[in-house]
Amino acid sequence: MQGTSLKPGEHLQLPDLPGVYKYYNAEDILIYVGKAKSLKKRVASYFNKNAGLNHKTRRMVREIKKIEFTIVNSEFDALLLENNLIKKTQPRYNILLKDDKTYPYLLLTNEHFPRIYPTRRVIPSKGTYFGPFASVKAMNNVLDLIRSIFTIRTCKLDLHPAKIAEQKYKICLEYHIGNCLGPCEALIGEPDYLKDIEHAKSILKGSLGIPKAYFRNKMQEEADNLSFEKAQRYKDKLDLLEKYQAKSLVTSPSVTSLDIITLVSDEKFAFVNYMRIKNGAINLTKSVELKKKLDESDEELLLTALIRLQDQFLSEAKEVLTNIELVESYETLSITVPKIGDKRKLVELSLKNALYFKKEKALNAGEVVDKKNRILKQLQADLSLKDLPDHIECFDNSNIQGSHPVASMVCFLNGKPANKEYRHYHIKTVEGPNDFASMTEVVGRRYARLLEENKPLPKLIVIDGGKGQLSSSVEALKNLGIYGKIPIIGIAKRLEEIYFPEDPFPLHIDKKSESLRLIQRIRDEAHRFAITFHRDVRSKKAIGTILTEIPGIGNDTADKLLKHFKSYKKITEATESEIYNLIGKSRGQKLIAAIKEKSG
């Protein structure tokens, strides 16, 4: 195995040998790793103007500034090396398995009186690892079976023979309830203990035949000796093994150990199901999603998924069944598409899982959209609207006895708040507490502006208020000549009644209805937005009054201070130079003197 690098214009110097190539961009960041039977031909295909590359691939090629390559002995070696490099570096343009989970293992420790326990960290020096298991439930099923059949210790004591001989330990509760045989006090010898461990290892390897034969022989032996209670205990253990095996998907005695992988794809994604058969039973199944990066073929996607899943689940299978014919063959791996028999049925089962996974992903992707559209369609039906109300605007007024009157408009697009479209309004033409006239002004200003800027009008207008506020809003729409073109409703707070223009009778929507909840949410958001704005205005006016009471500080100077410092507190914390630079030294000195006087 050897490696070197070239510039993109030197790609024809690549050898006509199998290997792995790596593309780097101007920042010397690895952006793509690929394998090839012939490095020269494969890399040249990226730079051939007549190659018919898609848009994403052309974009990647434009980024390539350096090519590194490594020659290997065979195409299969290239496949393995490519997988390791992608897993380690995760280049931008490579296919990535959408699965970032860590999987559990069962560890058989390499200590005196070994233990078996679950872990997600693989440290080879600690012992032998079995797995990984596709789910915690599957792992616990195996562990529970082993612990119910064999009496294996669970403590963390160092049971070295010298320490046991020194009587350093005492038996614990686990011994008294029958979950341990007391190796800490030498109540069981290590050779006898290891016999159970060997049978447990057989189960972990998926070979149930060995412990079944052992228990069957022991049961018969005890029965012959008229030790029927012991014989029953062995029978119970045999029954547990039989029951566990019955839960496994047993395939056929003719099918021993192999892997099955099937793939279905669409324009953007590929959906893969992987099954591992061991000793005639399916002992692992996993479905994953791959995102296409460069319009890869199904064959490329299948090989990528196969190598990574075999690596992830430590598969040693040399035979692989699939649903896609591969053009290339590999020396150390037999990949076939079975046509008849048990193997064909297994491929069909895996393909069924891949198709179901694809369907499930599609449903999950559309679930949010469907829910949103469902509510909007329900609202459309409840209000008898012509169009789907995917653009809703709601208005609310806020004032205290006519002081500092303001209004707000909130906008919901596709059932969600569009915060950038929210608007605040200072009431300009109305004197005193007149909500109706204020609503006429605000609605008129809003839609006069939209018409002037030729922007789209909403599909529904909601007014926070009853018939009075609604009638005032209708007046504004009539003045603009758009009444009847936009549906408009009012919602009265007390009974949550919906009012329509020129209709004296309100509409009562079911209080549990999702459409009413959406209207209430929009109304409440408009109210919150108006109240918050009103408080800010009141606060600024109050601070402005404090400032204008200072000799030499007028309204313009007070506004400049508030605009710059945002609050009276920050003005009091400002340095002299900051204040002088903003309003001049003379007024600044008066302001600072007044602040010091007020603070005492």
N, C-alpha and C positions, 0 to 999 in steps of 0.2 A: 504494500500500500504506500503510495507516495502522493505528494500534493505540491501545487505551485499556483501562481496567479498571472493573469493577463489583463490588458485593457480591452474594452468591447470591440475595437477595430481589429484586434489580433485574434479573434475567435477561431479563424480558420487554422490556427496553429495547434488547436486542441487535438489530442490523439484520438484515433478511431478505436477506442477501448471502453469497456464498462467503467462507470464511476459515478461520482457525485459532484455537482457543480453548485457554486454559491454566488449569488449576485449581491453587490454592495452599492449603496448610493453615494452621493457627494460627501455626506457626513461620515462615511465609512461604517454605516449601519447595515447589517445583514437584512436584506428584504425578501430573499427567496432562496430556497434550497430545493434542488431537483435531482433525480436519478436518471441514468441513461444507459442503454446497452452500448451506444456509441456516443461518447461525449461530443465529438466533432459534429455529427449530424444533428444531434438534439439541440445543442446550443445555437448552431447555424440557423435552425428553423425559426428562432426568435428574431433574427436580424434579416431574414429574407422578406423583401417587400411584397412578394407575391404569396406569402404564407397564409393570408386571410385571418390574421389575428384579430381577436375581439378588442373592444375599447379598453377594458381593464388591462389586458396583456400589453397593448401598445403603450399604455400609461406607465406600466412597470418597466418596459424596455427603455423608455425615455429617461428613467431614473438611474439605470445601470451605469456605473462608472468604473467598476472593477469586477473581474470574474476570477474566482478561485476554484480549483478543481482538485479532486482526489481520485486517483486510479485504484480500482479494486480488482479482485480476481474474477468475480462473476456478477451478473445482474442481481442475483439474490443478495449478495453481500452489499451491493449498492442500495438495495431496498432497505436492508437493516440499518445501514449507516445513515441513510436519509431520515429514517424514523427517529433515530437517536438525536440527530442534529436538530430536527424540528421540535422534538419534545424539550430539548435543552434551551433553544434560542427563541422559539415561537416567532418566526419571521412574519412580517406584515401580510405578504401575499400567499402564504401557504395555507392549505386546508387545516383547520383545527377542530378536533373533537370538542363539541359543546358539552363537556363533562369535566368539571374541576373538583370532583369529589375525591376524598381519600377513602379507601376501602378497608374493612376490618380483616384481620387474620387471626388464626388461633396459633399460639406459640407453645411448642413442647420444649421445655427448658432442658439444657444439657447439664443439670446438676444432680447430686445424689437425691434419690426419690423425686424424680421430675414432676413438675406441675404442668397443667394445660390451662391457659387463660387467654382472653381476647386482647388484642392490641392493634393500633393503627400505625405504629412505628416499627419499621423493620431494621433490626440490628443483628446481622447474621451471627455474631459471636455469642449471642444469648441462647441459641438453640435452633430447632427446625420449625419453619413457618409453614402453615397450611392455609391455602386461600390464594388470592383474596376472595372474599365472599361478596356477591353483588348486593346483599342487604344484611343488616344486622339481624333481622328475623331469621334468615337462613342460617347464619352463623350460630345464633342461640339455639336453634333446633338441634344442630349437631352437638353443641356443647351440653345441652340438657340431656340428650340421649346418652352421651359418654358418662356423665355424672350419675345418671340413674342406673347404669349397668355396672360401672366400675367405681371402686372406692378410692378416689384419687385426692390427695391432700390439696388444700387451697391456701394454707399458711405460707408465710415468706421466710420461715426459719431456715438457717443454714444447717442442714442435717448431715454434716460430715460425720463419718463413723467415729472419729476421735471425740467430737462434741457429744454424740449420743452416749458413748462409753463413759464420758465424764458426768453423765446424768444432768446436763445443763438445762434440759427442758422438762416440762410436765404436760401431760395430755390435757386438752381443752374441751370445751362444750361440743365441738364437732365430733369428737370421739364418742362422747356419751349419747349423742343422738344418732349415731350410726353413719355419719358422713365421712369418717376417717378411721383408719385401722391402727393409729398410734405409732407411726414410725419414729416419732421423736423420743419414745421410751423403748424402742426396739421391740415393740409388740408384733411387728411384722418385719421379716427380713427383706433386704433390697432385692434379691433374686425373685422372690414371690411377687413383690410389688411390680417389678419390671415386666412380669408376664401380662398383667393387666394393661400396662403401658403399650406393649407390643400389639395387643388386640385393639386398643384405642387408636394406635397409629394406622392400623388396617382400615378402620372406619373413616378416619380422616382422609385417607387416600381414596376412599370410595369403594374399597374392597370388602363388602359385607359378608362375602362367602366364608372367609377364614374364621371370624368370630362366631358366625352361625354354626359352622361345623363343630367348633370347639364346644359351644354350649350344648349342642345336640348330643355330642359324645358324653359330656359330663352328666347331663340329665339321665342318659341311659345307664351310665355307670352307677350313679347314686340309686337309681331305681332298682338295678340288679342287686345292690347291697341293702335293699329295703329301707334306704334313707330317703323316705318320700318327701319330707320337708325340704331337704337340700335339693332334691330333684325338682320340686315345685319352684324353688328360687331360680334355678337355671332355666326352667321353662318360662318363667316370667320375663327373664332377660331375653330369651329367644323371641318371645312374643313382641317385646319392645322393638327388637331389630326388624322383625317381620312387618310390624306396623309402620315403622319409619320407612322401610323400603317400599311399602305399598303407596306411600305418599309421593315418592319420587316418580318422575315420568319415565317408566321403564320402556325402552324402545324395542330391542330385539336382541337375542343372544348372538346373532350374527354380526351385529353392530357393536364393536368394542369401544375403542377410543379414537375420537376424531372431533373436528370443529366444523360448525355450520355457520355460514354467513350469507345473508341475503340483503339486497339493496333495492330500494325504489327511490326515485328522485323527481324533482320538478325543476323549474328554472333557476331557483336560488339555493335550494337545500337538497341534501340526500339523507335518507332515513335508513339506518342499518340495524338489523337484528343479528346478534351473535349468540350461538349456543355451544356449550361444551359438553360432549358426550364422554363419559368415563365408565368403563365396565358395564356398558349396555344401558346406562341411564343418563338422562339430562341432569347434570348437577349444577349448571350455571346458565343463566340467560340474561342478556343485557341488550337494551335498545339505546342507540345514540343518534345524534343529529350532527351532520357536517354541513358547514356553510361553504358554498362554492366561491372561490376567489378569482379563478382565471378560466371559467367555462370548461372545467375538467370533465373528461368522459366518465361514464359509469365505471369503466374498467379501472381507471386511475383511482377513483374514489373508493372502490371496493378494496383494492390492494392496500391503500393507505389505512383504511379502517381495520383491515385484517391484521396487518403487522402491528398496529398500535394496540389493538385489543388483545392479541396474543401476548404481547409484551406486558400489558397491564395486568392480565390475569394469569401470567406465568404458564401459558399453555405450551406443552411439549408435543402436541399433535403434529404428525407429518402428513395427515390426510385432511383435506378441507373440501366440504361440499358447498356449492353455491348455486345461484340462479342465473349467473351471468357468465357467458363463455369468455375466457381470456385468450388473447392471441399468443402471448408469451408463455413459456413453460419454465419451471424452476427446478433445479436439480434436487434440492433437499425438501421440496414441498410439492405434494400432489394435490392439485386443485381441479376438481371435476364438477360437471353438471349432470347428476344422475337422471336417467330417463324413466326408470321403472323401479319397483320394489320398495323396501323399507327406507332406503336412503332417499328416494324421491319423496316419500311421505314426510320425512324429516325436513327436507328443503321447503316443502309446501307449508309445514307448520311454522317454520321460521319466517317465511314470506308473509304468512298471515299476521304474525306479530309485527313485522315491519310496516305493513299496510295499516294496521290498527294504530301503531305509534304515529304514523304520518297523519292519520285522521284526527287523532287526539291533539296533536300539535296545532293542526289547522283550527280545531274548535277552540283551543285555548287562546290562540292568536286573535280569533274573532270574538271572543267572549265579551271583552270590554266594549268593542264597537257595537255588538248586538245589544248589550244592556243599555248603552247610551241611546241607540236608535229606538229601542223598545219603549223607553220612557218618553222620548220625543214623539213617537208615533201615538202613544197613549194620550199625550197632551193634545196632539193634533185632533184625535178623535173626540176627546172630552170637550174641546172648545169649537169643534166643527170647523177647523181651519182648512183652507184650500191647499196651503203648502206646509211642508214640514218645518216647524219653528226652530231651525238650527241657528238662528240669529235673533236673540231676544235682548231688548233694552228696557231697563226699569228706572223710574224717577222717584225721588223722595225729597221733601222740603225739611228744613230744620231751622227753628228760631225760638227764642224765649221772649214771649210778649212783644214780638215784632223787632227785637234787637238783634243785630247782626244776622239778618236773614241770608241763608245759603241754601243750595240744593245740590243733589248729586245724581249722576247717571252711571249705572253699572251695566256692563255688557257681558252676555253669556253666549259663547259660540260652541255649537255642538254639545250643549248641556254643561259646559265648563266655564268658569270665570275667565274672561279675557282681560286681565288687569291693565294691559297697555291701552285699552280702549276706554277705561274709566275716565269720567270727567267731573270736575268741581265747578260750581257756578256761584258767583256773587250776584244776588238779586239787585238789579240796577234801576228798574222802572217802578218799583212798588214801595209805597210808604206804609209803615205800620204792619200789624199782623194780618196779612191777607194771603192765606195759603192758595186760594183759587187763582188769584191774579199772578202769584209767583209761579204756579204750575204752568199757566198759559205762557208766561215769559220764557221759562226754561225750555219747555218742549218746542216752542217756536224757534228759539235760538239754535237748538240742537239740529233740527231738521232743515232750517234755512241754510246752515253751514254745510250739511251733507249735500243738499241740492246744489249749492254754489260750487262745491268741490267735486261734484259729479261722483260721489261715493255711494255704494249700495245702501239701501234703506233696510231696516230690520224686518224680519218676518212676523214679529209680534212685539207690541209695546205694552208694558205692564206699569200701571200707576199705583203707587202706594196710597190708597185712600178709597173712599166710597164714590157715590154718584156725583158729588160736587167737584172733587178733583178730576174725575173722569170727564165731566162736561167741559171743564176749563181746558183740558188737554185737547179735546175734540175741537174746541174753538180755534186753537192754535193750528191744528192740522187743516181745518177749513180755510184759514187765512192763507195757508201756503198752497192750497189746491190739491192736497194729497189725502184728504179724508176719504176713506173707502178703499184706498190703495194699500193701507197697512192695517192689519187687525190690531185693535187696542182694547184692553180690559183694565178694570180697576179691582183691587182686592182689599176688602174691608177687614180690619184686624179682628174685631170682636168675635164674629162668627165665621171668619174666613170665607166670606161670600164673594163670588166672582160676579162683577157687574159688566154688562155690555152697553155700548152707547144706545140711547133711545129705547132701552128696554127696562121697564120699572121693576121687573122681577129678577132677583139674583139667581145665579146658578150655584147649586150646592154639589161640590165634588166630594166623593167619599174621603173621609179624613185619613184613611190608610192608603189612599191612592198615591202612587209614585209621582204622578203628574202634579198633584197638589203639593206634594213635598218639594218638587222642583220650583214651583211658583213661590212657595214660602221661602225657600232658600234664596232665591233671587231677590225677593222683597226684603228679607232680613239683611242681605248683603248691601243693598242700596241704603237701608236705614243706618247700618253700621258706618258706611262710608260718609253719609251726610253728617251724622252725629260727631264723628271724629274730626271732620273738617270744621264744624261749628265750634267745637271746643278749641281747636287751634286758633281760629279767628278771634274768639273771645279772649283767649290767653294773650295773643299778640296785641289786641286792642288795649287790654289792661296794662301790659308792659309799656305799650306806646304812651299811655296816659301818664305813667310814672316818669317816663323819660321827658315828656313834653312839659312836665311841671318844673323841670330844672331850667333856670334862666339861661337863655342862649341856645337851648335845644328845641328846635321846631319839629314839625311833622316830617319834613324831608330828612332831617338829620336822624331822627328816631328810626325812620324806615331803613335808612342806610345802615345804622348800627344793627338792627334786628336781622336784616338781610345777610350781613356779614357774619355776625356772631351767633345767630339763630336763637339765642335766649338771653334773658336778663342776667342769669347766673354766670354765663360765659363772658358777658360784658364786664361783670364785676371781677372776673378772674384774669381779664386781659392785662397785658403790660402797658405801661405808659406809651412806649414807642408804637405799639400796635394801634392804640386809640388815636395818637397824634397823626400817624400816617393816614388814617381813615378820615378823620373829621377836622384835622388841623389842631395846632397847639392851643389856641385860645379857647375854643369850645371844649377841647379835650381836658384842659385844666379845670374848667367849670364842672364837667361831668365827673371827673375823678374826685373833686372836692365834695360834690353832692353824694356820691357813693360812700365816701368815708364818713360823711356826716350821718347818713342813714344807718350805716353799720355800727355807729356808736363810738 
